[in-house]
Amino acid sequence: MEWQQAPLKSDMEFETLKLLDRYVAEEVRIFIEQTYYAEVNRLARMETAVNDPLFLADPLRHLGLFTDHGVVHVRDVATQIIHVIDTVNGVLIAARERKRLEFMKGLGVMLAYLHDVGMSKPGPMGRAMHPEFAAQLVFSELFDDVIETLWSENSGNMAWRLQQCADQGLLNDEPRRVLREILSLSVCHSKSKVPIALVNDPRRLAAHMRVTLTSDLEHLHHQQQVRKLQVKLEQAAGGPSEQELLRQKLGQAQERLVVFQTSHPDPDKGAHVLMRHRRAAAEAFLWLEEGSDPSLVDDVRDTLRALRAADALRKRGTVLKTSGGYEIFVDQGSANAIYALRMDDDAKLFLLEADFPINAGEANLASSELTRHGELRVSLHHGSFASEDAMHRAARNAALIIHDIRRDAIDSFIGAAENAPDGASLIPASGISILVEETSDNAEFSSRVCRELKSLTPKDEREIRPAPSLQDIESGERDRYLAAREFDWPQAERRKLLERFASSGCRLDGRMNQKAAFVDVRLATVYPGEVLLQGGSRPGFVYIPLDDGLKVLPLGGYHAAPARPWVPLGNTGVIRGAARNASVVAERHVNLVMIPKEVYLKHWHYTYSPTDLTALFGGTE
């Protein structure tokens, strides 16, 4: 594998690759990027696509207009899985110690690099079977050098872990062979090909993988199409016309299967060579069954959960591009997706508009992430659209993409809490909330999206609600909030907090909704030398310090002063909506109440009139 790294374009790219190369051998990463993902980018370029009859027949279904599956995408997912594993550890999956976490991250990065290699194969069948293509690629001769490099360099600590298991008699197989089998599980990134019930059942998963690795891809594709239509027909809730249409499609799929099998007397013969490392396919994946190291099985399965989540939580929104590198954005007039298609070294630009709900929803998605509080948190770029019809469609499109994300980012953790060791206190998949952040241009839009999302799964009783926006907030404050503790004080302690808040001079009103006032409020801690607020930054939170130890450093040459307990910090910036006019630094360990700006303005912000103020100090009306 003699591949050269392309010149780096930014410090961020350098840091990304530095992180990834910690977990996978650099030459392996470059080989996979250049052989497969760069080919996806090439096939998706307009110069190539316009010569493809499939593009001319239906541009929206062509790889050229698919959201990115190229080099940037795989780096994004590989980076994301490292973050996801850290986030869900001890929250959605059983807690692991450092060595096991490092193994999971190394495995996760490699699985991420494999998951979409099959998208480099042109045509509908290639895209449909890309998960299985990746699984089979791992067993091909083309991958022999990759396996040897991963093993010799102990990438992601995988070789050491498997050799240790073998030395302790916990593997029942040759470690390099097991490494191939573990990597072939990248097929599990596809929820349609490998339902989460299979991931939760090692025996069934092993049987499924044996079929995947000993079947011709085209043959398997025809079989899958028949099974898919059979299930649709069994579950069809429509009238006779819909059922008849499904029967016709099923008949056509069955006919195509028979034609293929007739023209190929031994349709899976070629695929059997994939098991060249074994005497019989039945020997494969025995490590998933009884007799092997259960901690290895658990680590692999939970890494697969993280892979599915990481793929769902990939970058979208303003950074969203097609595999050809073309921008996709949402039109605020129509709520449709617009594709900026460029040709001839950007000498030509074609703006293509399409009513394609998923892409329109993706284009309006600013961020999505799992948090350590058991939340799927989503933010949107726009909430204001030109008409009521566009507003409705934009909310529906946003709900569709959030629903799609939840099926991977949430449903992938079904069974994780139930399978955890006794005594592990984990949040089950059914307990993961979905929070849709308010948009700056229309605070009510998130409520509309939540209603649409609830209508898609009316029987789901999980919490789905609007939440304060964390967009455009200084990264340190945002990270502090996401890492902060839930505000779980009992009612009596909350009343004392409000009394002390009022004694500091802040007015409280009898109309205050005390229940709503503490929703999304959290408890944070700062340590000596830590900057709580940075002067000049955009205001996002109001803080109530519970201890001494903070120093206020005003901008403009004014004198520094200590912050007092119970006196709010940052409220003036939140109220006026302007940049912070002071920095606040911790001189010692300080606990704080952290109130998002929207919550503060809605439920905590009350002012005195002149009459109120004079009455407060004993004046007369």
C-alpha positions in Angstrom: 0.0 0.0 0.0 1.9 3.0 -1.3 -0.4 5.9 -1.0 0.4 9.6 -0.5 -1.6 11.9 1.8 -3.1 14.8 -0.1 -2.0 18.3 1.1 -3.9 19.4 4.2 -6.3 22.4 3.7 -6.7 23.6 7.3 -5.6 23.2 10.9 -9.0 21.5 11.6 -8.3 18.9 9.0 -4.8 18.3 10.5 -6.3 17.8 14.0 -8.9 15.4 12.6 -6.4 13.2 10.8 -4.1 13.4 13.9 -6.9 12.0 16.0 -7.9 9.3 13.4 -4.3 8.2 12.9 -4.1 7.5 16.6 -6.6 4.6 16.1 -5.9 3.4 12.6 -2.6 3.0 10.7 -2.2 6.1 8.5 -1.4 4.0 5.4 -4.6 2.0 5.9 -6.6 5.1 6.2 -5.1 6.7 3.1 -5.5 3.4 1.1 -9.2 3.2 1.9 -9.9 6.9 1.3 -8.2 7.0 -2.0 -9.4 3.6 -3.3 -13.1 3.9 -2.3 -14.2 7.2 -1.0 -12.4 9.3 -3.5 -14.0 7.2 -6.2 -17.4 8.0 -4.7 -16.5 11.7 -5.1 -15.3 11.2 -8.7 -18.5 9.4 -9.7 -20.7 12.0 -8.2 -19.1 15.0 -10.0 -21.3 16.6 -12.6 -18.7 16.1 -15.3 -19.1 12.3 -14.8 -22.8 12.2 -13.8 -24.1 14.0 -17.0 -22.8 11.1 -19.1 -24.6 8.5 -16.9 -28.0 7.5 -18.3 -29.2 6.9 -14.7 -28.6 10.5 -13.8 -30.4 11.8 -16.9 -33.4 9.5 -16.1 -33.7 10.5 -12.5 -31.1 13.0 -11.1 -32.5 13.0 -7.6 -31.9 9.3 -7.3 -28.4 9.5 -8.6 -25.2 9.3 -6.5 -24.4 12.8 -7.7 -27.2 14.3 -5.6 -26.9 11.9 -2.6 -25.7 13.6 0.6 -22.0 13.1 1.0 -20.6 9.5 1.1 -17.0 10.5 0.1 -13.8 11.3 1.9 -15.1 14.1 4.1 -18.0 11.9 5.2 -16.0 9.0 6.3 -13.6 11.2 8.3 -16.6 12.8 9.9 -18.3 9.5 10.9 -14.9 8.1 12.1 -14.4 11.2 14.3 -17.9 11.2 15.5 -17.8 7.6 16.7 -15.0 8.4 19.1 -17.1 11.2 20.6 -20.2 9.0 20.8 -18.4 6.2 22.6 -17.2 8.7 25.3 -20.7 10.2 25.6 -22.7 7.0 26.0 -20.1 5.2 28.2 -21.8 4.6 31.5 -25.0 6.4 30.3 -26.5 4.3 27.5 -24.0 1.4 27.6 -22.3 -0.3 30.6 -19.3 1.7 31.8 -15.9 0.5 30.6 -12.4 1.1 31.9 -9.8 2.9 29.7 -8.3 -0.1 27.9 -11.6 -1.4 26.8 -12.8 2.0 25.7 -9.6 2.4 23.6 -10.3 -0.9 21.9 -13.8 0.2 21.1 -12.7 3.5 19.7 -10.0 1.7 17.5 -12.6 -0.8 16.3 -15.1 2.0 15.8 -12.9 4.1 13.6 -12.0 1.1 11.4 -15.7 0.1 11.1 -16.5 3.7 10.1 -13.8 3.5 7.4 -15.4 0.4 6.0 -19.1 1.1 6.3 -19.6 3.0 3.0 -16.8 1.6 0.8 -19.4 -0.1 -1.4 -20.9 3.2 -2.4 -17.9 3.4 -4.9 -19.7 0.7 -7.0 -21.9 2.5 -9.5 -25.5 1.6 -10.2 -28.5 0.9 -8.0 -27.5 -2.6 -7.1 -24.1 -1.5 -5.9 -25.6 1.1 -3.6 -28.3 -1.3 -2.4 -25.7 -3.9 -1.4 -23.0 -1.6 -0.2 -23.2 -2.9 3.4 -22.6 -6.5 2.3 -19.9 -5.4 -0.2 -17.9 -4.0 2.8 -18.3 -7.2 4.8 -17.1 -9.3 1.9 -14.2 -7.0 1.0 -12.6 -7.7 4.4 -12.2 -11.4 3.3 -10.8 -10.6 -0.1 -7.2 -10.9 -1.1 -7.2 -7.1 -1.7 -7.5 -6.7 2.1 -4.7 -9.1 3.1 -2.2 -6.3 3.4 -4.6 -4.1 5.3 -5.1 -6.9 7.9 -1.4 -7.4 8.3 -0.8 -3.7 8.7 -3.5 -3.4 11.3 -2.1 -6.4 13.1 1.6 -5.5 13.0 0.9 -1.9 14.1 -1.6 -2.9 16.7 -4.0 -0.3 15.4 -6.6 0.7 18.0 -5.2 -2.0 20.3 -7.2 -4.6 18.4 -4.4 -7.1 17.9 -3.3 -6.9 21.5 -6.8 -7.5 22.7 -7.5 -10.5 20.5 -4.1 -12.1 21.2 -4.7 -11.7 24.9 -8.1 -13.5 24.5 -6.5 -16.3 22.5 -3.7 -16.7 25.0 -6.2 -17.0 27.8 -8.2 -19.6 25.9 -11.2 -17.3 25.5 -11.2 -17.0 21.7 -11.5 -20.6 20.3 -10.1 -19.3 17.0 -7.1 -17.8 15.2 -6.9 -14.1 16.2 -6.3 -12.7 12.7 -9.3 -14.6 11.4 -11.5 -13.2 14.2 -10.2 -9.7 13.4 -11.6 -10.1 9.8 -14.9 -11.3 11.2 -15.2 -8.4 13.6 -14.4 -5.9 10.8 -17.0 -7.5 8.5 -19.6 -6.5 11.0 -19.5 -3.0 9.5 -22.6 -4.3 7.6 -24.4 -3.7 10.9 -24.4 0.1 10.3 -27.5 -0.5 8.1 -30.6 -0.8 10.2 -32.5 -2.1 7.2 -30.0 -5.0 6.6 -29.3 -5.8 10.3 -32.2 -4.9 12.6 -31.1 -4.1 16.2 -32.8 -7.4 17.3 -30.0 -9.2 15.5 -27.3 -7.2 17.2 -28.9 -8.1 20.5 -28.8 -11.8 19.7 -25.2 -13.1 19.1 -26.3 -16.5 17.7 -28.7 -15.1 15.2 -26.1 -12.4 14.2 -23.5 -15.1 13.7 -25.9 -17.1 11.4 -26.8 -13.9 9.5 -23.1 -13.1 8.9 -22.4 -16.6 7.6 -25.1 -16.1 5.0 -23.8 -12.7 4.1 -20.2 -13.9 3.6 -21.1 -17.0 1.5 -23.7 -15.4 -0.9 -23.2 -13.8 -4.2 -24.1 -10.1 -3.8 -26.5 -10.1 -6.8 -28.1 -13.3 -5.7 -28.5 -12.0 -2.1 -29.9 -8.7 -3.5 -32.7 -10.6 -5.4 -33.5 -12.7 -2.3 -33.7 -9.6 -0.1 -36.0 -7.8 -2.5 -38.4 -10.8 -2.4 -38.3 -10.9 1.4 -38.8 -7.2 1.7 -41.9 -7.2 -0.5 -43.3 -10.3 1.3 -43.0 -8.4 4.6 -44.6 -5.3 3.1 -47.5 -7.4 1.8 -48.0 -9.1 5.2 -48.1 -5.7 6.9 -50.0 -3.8 4.3 -52.8 -1.7 5.9 -54.1 -0.2 2.6 -57.0 -1.2 0.5 -57.2 -3.9 -2.2 -55.5 -1.8 -4.8 -52.4 -1.2 -2.7 -52.2 -4.9 -1.9 -52.6 -5.9 -5.5 -49.8 -3.5 -6.5 -47.6 -5.1 -3.9 -48.5 -8.6 -5.2 -47.5 -7.5 -8.7 -44.2 -6.2 -7.4 -43.6 -9.4 -5.4 -44.3 -11.5 -8.5 -41.9 -9.5 -10.6 -39.2 -9.8 -7.9 -39.7 -13.6 -7.6 -39.4 -13.9 -11.3 -36.1 -12.0 -11.4 -34.8 -14.3 -8.7 -35.8 -17.4 -10.6 -34.2 -16.0 -13.8 -30.9 -15.3 -11.9 -30.9 -18.8 -10.3 -31.6 -20.4 -13.6 -28.8 -18.6 -15.4 -26.4 -19.3 -12.5 -26.6 -23.0 -11.6 -24.3 -22.4 -8.6 -25.1 -18.8 -7.9 -23.1 -18.5 -4.7 -20.0 -20.4 -5.9 -17.9 -17.3 -6.2 -18.7 -16.0 -2.8 -17.6 -19.2 -1.1 -14.0 -18.3 -1.8 -14.4 -15.6 0.8 -14.2 -18.3 3.4 -10.8 -19.4 2.0 -9.4 -19.0 5.6 -11.7 -21.8 6.8 -12.5 -25.3 6.0 -16.3 -24.7 6.4 -18.5 -21.7 6.8 -20.0 -23.1 9.9 -16.7 -22.4 11.7 -17.1 -18.7 11.2 -18.2 -16.3 14.0 -18.0 -19.0 16.7 -16.5 -16.3 19.0 -19.9 -14.6 19.0 -21.4 -17.7 20.6 -20.9 -19.5 23.9 -17.3 -20.3 24.9 -15.7 -17.1 24.0 -14.9 -14.0 26.0 -18.2 -12.3 26.8 -16.6 -8.9 27.4 -15.3 -9.0 23.8 -18.7 -9.8 22.5 -20.2 -7.0 24.5 -17.6 -4.5 23.4 -18.1 -5.3 19.8 -21.9 -5.1 20.0 -21.8 -1.8 21.8 -19.3 -0.4 19.3 -21.8 -1.4 16.5 -24.5 0.6 18.4 -22.1 3.6 18.5 -21.4 3.2 14.7 -25.0 3.4 13.8 -25.4 6.5 16.0 -22.3 8.2 14.7 -23.5 7.7 11.1 -26.8 9.2 12.0 -25.2 12.2 13.8 -23.0 13.1 10.9 -22.6 16.8 9.8 -25.5 18.3 7.9 -27.0 21.8 7.6 -24.8 24.6 6.2 -21.9 22.2 5.9 -24.0 19.6 4.1 -22.8 18.7 0.6 -23.5 16.0 -2.0 -21.0 13.3 -2.7 -19.9 15.5 -5.6 -19.1 18.3 -3.3 -22.1 20.5 -4.1 -23.9 22.5 -1.5 -27.5 21.6 -0.5 -29.5 24.3 1.3 -33.1 25.0 2.1 -35.1 27.7 0.4 -36.9 29.9 2.9 -39.5 30.7 0.3 -40.6 27.2 -0.7 -38.9 25.1 2.0 -37.6 22.9 -0.8 -34.0 21.7 -1.1 -31.7 23.6 -3.5 -28.6 22.0 -5.0 -25.8 24.2 -6.2 -24.4 22.1 -9.0 -21.1 23.3 -10.5 -19.2 22.2 -13.7 -16.1 23.0 -15.6 -14.0 24.1 -12.6 -16.9 26.3 -11.3 -17.3 28.1 -14.6 -20.9 27.0 -14.6 -23.5 26.9 -11.7 -26.9 25.3 -11.9 -29.3 25.9 -9.0 -31.6 22.8 -9.0 -34.7 23.0 -6.7 -36.6 19.9 -5.7 -39.4 18.9 -3.4 -37.3 16.2 -1.7 -38.3 16.1 1.9 -35.4 14.2 3.5 -32.7 16.4 1.8 -34.7 19.6 2.6 -34.9 18.5 6.2 -31.2 17.7 6.3 -30.3 21.0 4.9 -32.1 22.8 7.7 -30.5 20.7 10.4 -27.8 22.7 12.2 -26.7 19.9 14.6 -27.7 16.7 16.2 -26.0 15.0 19.2 -26.5 12.6 22.0 -25.8 14.0 25.5 -24.8 12.5 28.8 -28.2 13.4 30.1 -29.8 10.8 27.8 -31.0 13.3 25.2 -31.0 13.5 21.5 -30.5 17.2 21.0 -31.3 18.8 17.6 -30.9 22.3 16.3 -32.3 23.9 13.1 -31.1 26.8 11.1 -34.4 28.4 10.1 -37.8 28.6 11.6 -39.2 31.4 9.5 -40.6 30.7 6.0 -42.4 32.8 3.5 -45.9 31.2 3.8 -47.9 29.1 6.1 -47.7 26.2 3.6 -43.9 26.5 3.4 -43.8 26.7 7.2 -45.8 23.5 7.5 -43.7 21.6 5.0 -40.5 22.8 6.6 -41.7 21.5 10.0 -42.7 18.2 8.4 -39.4 17.9 6.6 -37.5 18.6 9.8 -39.5 16.0 11.7 -38.9 13.4 9.0 -35.1 13.8 9.3 -35.2 13.8 13.1 -37.3 10.7 13.0 -34.7 9.1 10.7 -31.9 10.1 13.0 -33.7 8.7 16.1 -34.1 5.3 14.5 -30.3 5.0 14.5 -29.2 7.3 17.3 -31.8 6.1 19.8 -33.1 2.7 18.6 -29.5 1.4 18.3 -29.4 1.3 22.1 -32.4 -0.9 22.5 -31.3 -3.8 24.7 -28.1 -2.1 25.9 -29.4 -1.2 29.3 -31.3 -4.5 29.7 -28.1 -6.5 28.8 -25.9 -4.5 31.2 -24.3 -6.1 34.3 -26.5 -6.2 37.4 -26.3 -2.9 39.3 -25.5 -0.8 36.2 -27.8 2.3 36.2 -28.3 3.1 32.6 -30.8 5.1 30.6 -32.8 2.7 28.4 -33.5 3.6 24.8 -37.1 4.3 25.7 -35.9 6.9 28.2 -33.9 9.0 25.7 -35.6 12.4 25.3 -35.7 14.3 22.0 -35.1 18.1 22.4 -35.6 20.4 19.5 -33.8 23.7 20.1 -35.7 27.0 19.4 -34.6 28.9 16.3 -33.6 32.6 16.6 -36.0 33.7 13.8 -39.1 31.9 15.0 -39.1 30.6 18.6 -42.4 28.7 17.9 -41.1 26.7 15.0 -39.5 24.0 17.3 -43.0 23.4 18.8 -44.4 22.7 15.4 -41.6 20.3 14.6 -42.2 18.5 17.9 -45.9 18.1 17.0 -45.0 16.7 13.6 -42.5 14.4 15.1 -45.0 13.0 17.6 -47.5 12.4 14.8 -45.0 10.1 13.1 -44.9 7.7 16.1 -48.0 8.5 18.1 -47.6 5.5 20.4 -44.1 6.6 21.5 -44.4 8.0 25.0 -40.9 9.4 25.3 -40.4 13.2 26.0 -40.3 15.2 22.8 -40.2 19.0 23.5 -38.7 22.3 22.5 -35.5 23.4 24.3 -33.3 26.5 24.6 -30.9 27.1 21.7 -27.2 26.4 22.2 -26.3 27.8 18.8 -23.9 30.7 18.5 -22.8 30.3 22.1 -19.2 30.3 23.1 -17.9 26.7 22.9 -16.6 26.6 26.5 -20.0 27.7 27.9 -21.9 25.2 25.6 -19.6 22.3 26.7 -20.0 23.3 30.4 -23.8 23.2 30.0 -23.9 19.8 28.3 -21.6 18.4 31.0 -23.5 20.0 33.9 -25.6 18.1 36.4 -29.4 18.0 36.3 -31.0 20.5 38.7 -32.6 18.0 41.0 -33.1 20.1 44.2 -36.3 19.3 46.1 -39.0 21.9 46.2 -38.0 23.3 49.6 -34.5 24.0 48.4 -35.8 25.6 45.2 -37.8 28.0 47.3 -34.7 28.9 49.4 -32.8 29.6 46.1 -35.6 31.9 45.0 -35.7 33.7 48.3 -31.9 34.3 48.2 -32.1 35.4 44.6 -34.7 37.9 45.6 -32.7 39.1 48.6 -29.9 40.0 46.2 -32.1 42.7 44.7 -33.7 40.7 41.9 -37.4 41.0 41.6 -39.6 37.9 41.6 -43.2 38.0 40.6 -46.1 36.0 41.9 -46.9 35.1 38.4 -43.7 33.1 38.1 -44.2 29.5 36.9 -41.8 27.8 39.3 -42.1 24.5 37.5 -41.2 25.9 34.1 -38.5 28.2 35.6 -36.4 25.2 36.4 -36.8 23.2 33.2 -33.4 23.1 31.4 -31.7 24.7 34.4 -28.5 22.9 35.5 -25.8 22.8 38.2 -22.3 23.5 37.0 -18.9 23.8 38.7 -15.8 25.9 37.7 -12.3 25.5 39.0 -9.4 27.8 39.8 -8.2 29.6 36.7 -11.2 28.6 34.6 -13.0 31.4 32.6 -16.7 31.4 33.3 -17.6 34.2 31.0 -15.5 35.7 28.2 -15.8 39.4 27.5 -17.1 40.1 24.0 -18.8 36.7 23.7 -22.4 36.2 22.8 -24.6 35.8 25.9 -26.2 32.4 26.3 -26.6 31.8 30.0 -27.3 33.5 33.3 -25.3 32.2 36.3 -26.2 32.3 40.0 -23.0 31.6 42.0 -23.6 29.6 45.2 -20.1 30.4 46.6 -17.5 33.1 46.8 -14.5 32.8 44.5 -15.4 34.5 41.2 -13.7 37.7 40.0 -15.4 40.1 37.5 -13.1 41.8 35.0 -15.0 44.5 33.2 -14.0 45.6 29.7 -13.2 49.3 29.1 -10.7 49.8 31.9 -13.0 49.5 34.9 -11.8 48.0 38.1 -12.1 44.3 38.8 -14.5 43.2 41.6 -15.5 40.0 43.3 -18.8 38.4 42.3 -21.2 37.8 45.3 -23.1 34.6 45.9 -26.7 34.6 44.8 -26.2 37.8 42.6 -26.8 36.8 39.0 -24.0 37.1 36.5 -24.5 37.6 32.8 -28.2 38.7 33.1 -27.6 42.2 31.7 -26.0 40.8 28.5 -28.9 38.4 28.1 -31.5 41.1 28.6 -29.9 43.6 26.1 -28.9 40.8 23.7 -25.4 42.3 23.2 -21.9 40.9 23.6 -20.7 40.4 27.2 -19.0 43.5 28.6 -16.9 41.7 31.2 -15.0 38.5 31.8 -15.5 36.4 34.9 -12.7 34.1 36.2 -12.8 31.5 39.0 -10.2 32.0 41.7 -11.3 28.8 43.5 -13.8 26.0 43.2 -17.3 27.5 42.7 -20.7 25.9 42.2 -23.3 27.7 40.1 -26.9 27.5 38.8 -26.8 27.8 35.0 -30.0 29.2 33.4 -30.3 29.3 29.6 -31.1 32.8 28.3 -34.6 31.8 26.9 -35.6 30.3 30.3 -34.3 33.4 32.1 -36.1 35.8 29.9 -39.4 33.9 30.0 -39.5 33.0 33.7 -36.9 34.9 35.7 -36.7 38.4 34.2 -38.9 40.9 36.2 -38.1 44.6 36.7 -39.1 47.3 39.2 -41.1 50.4 38.3 -40.1 53.7 40.0 -43.0 53.2 42.4 -42.0 49.7 43.2 -38.5 50.7 43.9 -39.3 53.5 46.3 -41.8 51.3 48.1 -39.1 48.7 48.5 -37.0 51.2 50.4 -39.8 52.6 52.5 -40.9 55.5 50.3 -44.5 56.5 49.8 -46.7 56.6 46.7 
